[in-house]
Amino acid sequence: MNEREYLDNLQRLWAQAWPAHAPREPQYPLGQRPLTANLREWARRAPERPALHFYGRTLSYGELDALSERCAALLAELGVKPGDRVAVFMPNCPQMHVAFYGILKLGAVHAPVSPLSKALELGYQLKDSGAQVVICADQLLPIVEQVRSECALREVIATSVGEMCSGHRGEIRGDRSPDTVPLPVPLPDIVLAPKVASANAIDFLPALAATRGPAPAHEPQLGDVAALNYTGGTTGLPKGCIHTHGDMLYTCASFMPVALQAGEDAVFLNFLPEFWIAGENAGLLFPVFAGASLVLLARWDPLAWMSAVQHYRVSHCGMLVDSIAEVLDHARVHDFDYASLRQVGAISFIKKLTREYRRRWRELTGCTLYEFSYGMTETHTCDTFTLGLQDDDRDLRAQPTFVGLPVPGTEFKICDFASGALLPPGMEGELCVRSPSLFKGYWQRAQASAEALRDGWLHTGDLAVITEEGFIRYLGRRKEMLKVNGMSVFPSELEALLGQHPAILGSAVVGRPDAARGQQPVAFVVLKPGSGTRADELAAWCRESMAVYKVPEIRVIDALPMTATGKVRKQELDKLL
């Protein structure tokens, strides 16, 4: 059949499987306009409503709007114009939110950089994006100084992560005077770090206070470029994905109604790094779209998460399954109240969501874990949803990862990798996606853009299957698929199965050449502390739990090599083979 007939058939399947609660079209409560307009509108309607909580400090919508206006004015004074890229090189903190909306209000382009980057990585991204201004955490100034001259940076703006933490500065300094008020959430070291002064950098918050006038009048349009979101760079050098204000808005309008069901009364919690596009969605975009409050953590910490949920009555959160496991196994897990939680989405990277995790989480919190979504940096990452598809655990009764149905307005198809021919439901092939939030190309990489974007579709390089019922199952990256005695073996499936062993903390599967079988799966396994389980015992368990051709060779290691966004660097495991 032709593509139109093919998609019409899929649309019928999706309609039959669609949960009753979920709208079929994107929802725009404040209209179709950039999120900068949403921020201004919430500041007008409810200026005192908390926009952001950060270790005892609360920033209202009125304050966030005013500070981001001052940021736009400061950047304009420094010569930043619409379309210019501004690098943001810092961990999660309120200043990142001020910078993000200030950059967008000016019509400039947000170019986030991982705060874990070293000089070589930072220098590459600054040169690639052409950013001449960077807003950074003061602890990262030494790295910025290493590349400053080679990257032609005109201005460096620095801020201390803990500066907007709380009015209780005595507590932050360790002064235990009687009038010190305890903070509601334990402070991480990054917030406690002393401020670093530099004669070569502009001090961000004092500069905002001293800004002379309003920002130039500028109203960004939905088609304007808003961000360069760099891919993780697990293979090759990272590429900047060009995303517009419209991409950001559609991501919120399509995903939130079907996967979060969050309104003005919601209290989000985000610890995902906000330089990462999933963290950008969860922390910078979703709360402002809904007019809701956000509890922001500088980094993941299970005790801080439990304290924050109880203190702020958190209702919505996205969590790595690894983080969920840490909470469930924490010695103080039963010391806190989780009754406020309504929607907690799980993100399966190393550990995969299982029925056992779901059962334990429901017993602890009363809410049901569900896989959040499938997505890529190129698509703004929230392309599917699974909320409402958990009856009788049908989403978890088969592996690999069940990622549900496409969000409203997004379409998928499965194609043959070699010929591009359409493959019917039930057949494995390349997952292709067409979405209003599809990136507009790779920054300054015309050939790579043309290879990925063909006739309006992103060819993802991911292996997937659309089932006869219309559900999407993600099988992994094509280059990771193994051939064992002619049979296809998907590392993601083996990792999901290994995650069900009670002694395994995390695992990653790669393949090594094997003269007799073609390839041999090799599982690098990290054990839970004190488990005492041996590799041969794990191998025996695998032989009992998996088809014989899938059984991996087991190698126990102390830790898995990770990227800044929580993915395993499998090319480093290849070197260990």
N, C-alpha and C positions, 0 to 999 in steps of 0.2 A: 504494500500500500504506500501511497505518497505520504509526505510528512504531515499534511493537514489531516488526512484520515487517521494516521497514527496518533497524532495528538488529540484528536476528537475522541478516539477510543480510550486514551489515558484519562482524559477529562471525565469520561463516564465512570471509569473505575474510581477516580479520586472523589467524585461526587457521592458514589455509593459508600465509600469508606469514611467520609467526612464526619467528624464528631458533631453532635447536635449543638454544642455550645459555641462552635467556632464560626465567625462571620466568613463569608465567601469573598469579600472584597476588602482591600486595605481601608483602615479607618483613620480619618484626619479630624480629630475633635476641634482643633484650632485652625483648620484650613491647610491648604497646600502652600506652605511658605517655609523658608529656612528655619532651622531650630533657633537661630539668633532671635527671630521674631517671637518664638515661644517663650524664650527667657524673658524678653521685655514684657510680654503679655502677663506672665505669671508674676513678675515684679509689680506690674500695675494692679492686678487683681488681688494679690495676697502678698504684699511686700514683706510681712513679718513671718511668713511661713518658712520653716527650716528647709533650706535647699541642700545643706551639706553638714554632717556632723563628723568631726575629726578629733578623736581623743579628747573629748570634753569641750572643744570649741564648736560652736554652731554658727554657720553662715546662712543668713536669710536670703530669700530670692531677691529682695531689694538690694542687699549688700553685694551679692554675686553679680547682679546686673550692673551696679554702679562701678565695682572694681574692674569688671571686664571692659566697661566704657573707658575707664582711665587707662587700662592696658592698651586699648586701641589708640588712644590719644598719644601715649608714650611712644608706641611703635611708629606712629606717624611723625612725631617729633624727631625720631631717629632716622627718618628717611625711608621707612618701609611703605611700599605702595601696593595697591591691589594687584594680586598675581604673584607678588614676591613670596618666596618660601621662607618661613621662620622655623628653625629647628627647636624642638623642645626636648631637653635631655635631663629628665628627672624621674624619680619614682613617684608613686601616688602621693599626692598632697593637694590641699586646696589651691595652691598657686598654679598647679597644672590646669585646674578648671578655669581660673581667672585668665590664664594665658590662652587656653583653647578658645574661649568665647571672644576674647579680645582680638585674637588673630582673625577669627572668622568675621567679626563685626567690621573690621577694617577692609575686608575683601582679600586679605593675604591667605597664604596656604600653610596649613598646619603640617609640619614634617617631623613627626615624633621619632626619637632615637632611643633604643633600649638603654636604660641606665647601667646595664651590665657590660656595655660595650667598652672595649679597650681602644687605645689611640688609633690603631690601624683601622678598626671597624668604624669608629666615629669619623675619622678623616675621609674614609671612602664615602660614607653617606652624605657628609657635608658637601663634598666635591660633586657627588652625583646629583644631589638636589639643587645645588647652586645657592644654598642658604648663606646669607651674609650676616645674619643675626641669629644668635642662639640664646635661649633662656634655659639655664641649667641649675641644678642643685649645686650649692657651694662646695660640697664634698667632692664633686666631679671636676672642679676647676683645674686641678693638675693635668687631667686628661685633655681638657679643652686647650690648655696652654701648649701641650705637646704638638697640636696640629694647627694652632691658630694661624701661623704665618703661611703654611702651605695651602690652607683652605680659604685664604683671603677674607677672613671674618672681619667685618667692620665693627660690630658691637657684640659684647658678651654681657648678658644680664644674669645675675646669680641670686639665689635665694636659699635660705636654710629651711630644710624640710620641716623642722619643728617650730618655725616662727609663727605659724597660724594654728598651732596645736591647741592651746588653751590659755586663758587668762591666768591660770595657776602656775606662773613661772617658777615659783619656789619649789613646787613639786617636781617640775622638770629638771631643775638644777640639783635636786636631791636635798633641798633645804626642808627639814621636817619640823618647821615651826608650827606652833599650835593653831595658827589661822589657815594653815594649808588645807585645802579641800581635796580629798582623794579623787583621782580621775576614775571615770566609770569603766575604762578599758585599759589593760596593761600596755605600757609604752614600749615600742621596739627600740633597739639601739639607734636606728637611723633617725628617729625623732629626738632622741636624747643627745645626739652629737652636738658639740658646741659649734657656734656660728664661725664660719671661716671668712675673714676679711680679705679683700683683694683690691689693690689700687688699680688693677687692670680690668675690673668688672663693675658694672652698674648694679647697685643694691636694689633689688626689685621693689620691695614694699615701700621703702622711703621714696623711690623714684615715682611710684604711683601717687603717693601723697603729694608730691611736689609738681605733678604734671600741671602745666599752665592752663590748658583749655580743653574743650570737648574734642573728641575725635572728628575727623572730616566726615561730613554726612555721606553715608554710603549704605545702600541697601543691597546686600548680596542677592543674586537670583539663583533659582534652583539649578540652573545649568552651569553655574560658575564652579570652577575647581575649588574644593575646600581642603583637601588633604592629599598628601603623598604617604600612603601606608606601605611600608616596605615588607616584602615577603620575608620569611624567616631565614632564608639563605642556608638551609640544611644541605642543599646541593648547589654549588656555584655561588656567585655573588648575589646579594639581595637585589631585587628589582622594585622600584617604586610604582605602586598601583595608583593610578589617578582616579580619585573619587570626588564627586561633586556634592553640593548641598542637597541636591535631590536624592542622591544615593543614601545619604544619612537619614533623610526624612522617610523615604520609602521603607528602609530597614525597620524603623520604629513602627510605622503605620501598618506594615504587613505582619511583623513578628509578634509585637506586644499583644494585640487582641486575641491571637490564637494560642500563644505559648506562655503568656504571663498574666493576662487579665488584670492589669494593674491600672488603677486610677489615681486621683489626687490624694487619696487616703493611704496609699501604699508607702511602705518604708523599705527601700532597697538597701542591700549591703553588697559592697564590692571590695574584693581584695585582689582580683585579677589585675595584672599590670596594665595601666591605661595607655601605655605606648602601643600595646598589642591591640589589634582591631576588636577582638572579643571584649577586652577590657574597656576600650573606647565605647563600645555599644553599651555595656553594662553600667559603666560609671558616668561617662560624659553625656551620653545621648538619651537613654531610656528615662531616667528621672526627669530631665527637663522636658522631654516630650509629654510626659504624663502630668507634670506639675507636682511630682511626688518628692519625698525626702530621700536622701542618700546617706548611709553610714559608710564612710570610706576608711579602709585600713591601708596603711603604708605597705604592708606585706602580709602574707598568710601567717597566722599563728592560731592554733586551735583554741587556746584559752581566751585570746582576744576575741575570736569569733563568738564563742559561747557567751562571754560577758556582754558583747555588743548586742547580740540577739535579745538577751533578757532585758538589758537596760533601755534600749531604744525601741523595743517591741517590733523587731524586724519582721516583715511579712514576705519579702521576695529576695531570692539569692540564687546565683549560679555558682556551682562548686565543682571542682575536679573530683572525680571519684576517689582519688588519693586523699584529698582533704576530708571527704566524707568518712573514709575509713579511719583517719586520725581522730576525728571527733568521736566516732563510735567506740574506739578503743582507748579513749583518754581516761585517765584515772579519776578525773573530776566530772565526767560527763553527766552524772546524775545530780550535780549541785546546782544546775541552772534550769530555767523555765523556757521552754521552746513553743509554748502554746500559740504565740503570735504568728508563727510561720504558716504561710498559705501555699506558696509555690516555691519549690526548690528544684532547680534543674541540674542534672548531672552532666558532666563533660568527661567522656571516656578517652583518655590518652594512654597512660600506662595501665592503670587499673581500669577495668571495664565494669559498667553497671551490671549487677546480677540480681537475681530474685532474693538472694540472701541479704544483700545490702539493703534492698528495698524493704524486706520484712523488718530488719533491725531498725531502720530509720523510721518506719511507720510506728513501731512500738515506742520509740524514743520521742518523736515529735508529733505524731498524729497525722502527718501529711505524707503523700506518696511521691517518691522520687520518680523522675522521668528523664529520659535522654533529652538534652536541650535541643540540639539541632545539628545538621550538617552544614558546613560552609567553608569558604576559603577567603583569604584576604582579597582576592580578585572580585568576590561577590558581596563583600561586606559581611560575610560569614553566617548570617541567619537565614538560610534558604529553605529549611524544612522545620516541621514541628511534630511533636509526638503527644502533647498534652491531650487527654481524652481517649487515648488508645491503649490504656493500661488495664482494661477489664481482663480479669483472670490471667494477668501477666502475659498476655499474648504477644506483647512487644519483646519480651525477654525469653520466650520459649525456644527461640532458634538463634543461632549466631551465623555470621558476624553481626556487627552493630546495626540495630534497627534504628533508622533515622526518620521514619514516618512518611509524611505527606509534604508536598511543596506548599510554602506559605502562599497566601492569595496573591495572584499576579505573577508568580514564578512558574516556569515550566521546566521539565526534565525530559530527556530522551536517552536511550542507550544505543550506542553505535559500535560497529565493528572497528577496532583500532586501525586495521590496515586499509580497508576499503571505504570506511565511513558509512556503510550501509546500516539502515535502521534495524535494530534487533527487537523482536517482540518480547512481551512480558515473560519472565522465566529464564531468559538467556543473559549470560554475563557479558559485559562489554564496557566500553568507555562511557562514563557518566558525562553528559553534556547539559549545560544549564543556560537558560535565557531568563533574564531578570531585569527589572527597572534599576536595580542597584549594581548592575554589572559595571566593572571598572571601565574607564574610557581608553585604556591602553596602559602599557608600561612606559614610565617616564623616559623619554629619549631613546626608546628601543622599538623602532618601527617594525623590524623583522620579527622580533619576539612577540610583539602585539599581534601581527598578522597570523603568526602560527597558532596563537591561542584563541583568537577571535575570528570565527569564520561564519559569515552570513548571520551575524547577530547572536551566535551561540559561543559560549566558552567551552572549549574542549579541555576538560579538567586534568586528564591523565590519570584519573581515578577509576578503579575497577568497581563496578556496582551491578546490581540487578534490580529491576522493578518486578515485583512479584505479580502473579496472576490477579491478586486483589488490589494491586496498584501501590503497594508499599515499597519504599526505597530501602534497600539494604546496602550498606557501604562495605566493600570488601578490601579496601586499601589501595595504596599507590600501585600502579601497574608494574613499575620497576621493582617493587618489593615482592611480587607474586613469585612463588617457587614452583618449579616443575619437578615432581618426584615420581619416577617411573611413569612419566607421561601424565600424571595426575596433578591438577592444580591445588596448591596448598597456599592459604592466605595467612600471613603472619598475624594479622589482626584477630583471626579466629583462634589461633593457638594461644595468643596472649590472653584472650578472653577466657579460654578454658583454664589456662594456668592460674589466672586470677581467682579461680574458685578453690584452689588448694589453700588450706588454712595456714600453712607455713610461709607462703610466698607473699612478700611485700610488693614486688613489682617484677615485670619481666619484659624482655624485648627479643623478638625472633628475627634472625637473618638466615641466609642460606650460604652454604659453602659448596664448592664443586665436589661431586662424587662420581668416580669413574663408572660405578655400576648403576647408580640410581639417577644420575643427572645432577641432582642437588640433594643436599641433606639439611633439613631444618636444624638450626642451632638456637637454643633458648638460653639467653643470658639472664640469670635469675638472681634477685636480691631477696634474701630471707628476712623474716621478722626477727628482731633481736631475741636471742635466747632460744630459738626454735630447735636448734640442734639437728635439724633434718639434713640428711646426706643426699648428695647428687644421685646416687644409685636408688635411693628410696623414691625420689621424685621421678626418676626414669620409670620405675616400676608402676607408679601411680599413672603416669602418662600412657603406658601400655594397656592399662585397664580402662582408661577413660577416652582414648582416641583410636581412630582407625589406624592400622599398623603403618600405613605410608605417611601419616602425619606426625608420628611420634618423634619428638626432637631429641637431639643430643643436649644434655643439660650441662651448663657451665655456671657455677655459682661465683658471683662477684660481689664486692662490697657496695658498689653504687653504680647506677647507670649514668652515662654521660648525657647531660641535658642541655637543650637550648634555653634561652631566656623565657620562652613562652611555654615551657613545660613539656616539650616533645623530646623524644630520645634522638640523639645524634647517631643514627645507625651506621653512618660511614666510619665513625670511630670504633664501633663494634666490629665492622668488617676488618679493621686492622688487627684486632685481637684474634681473628680466626687463624 
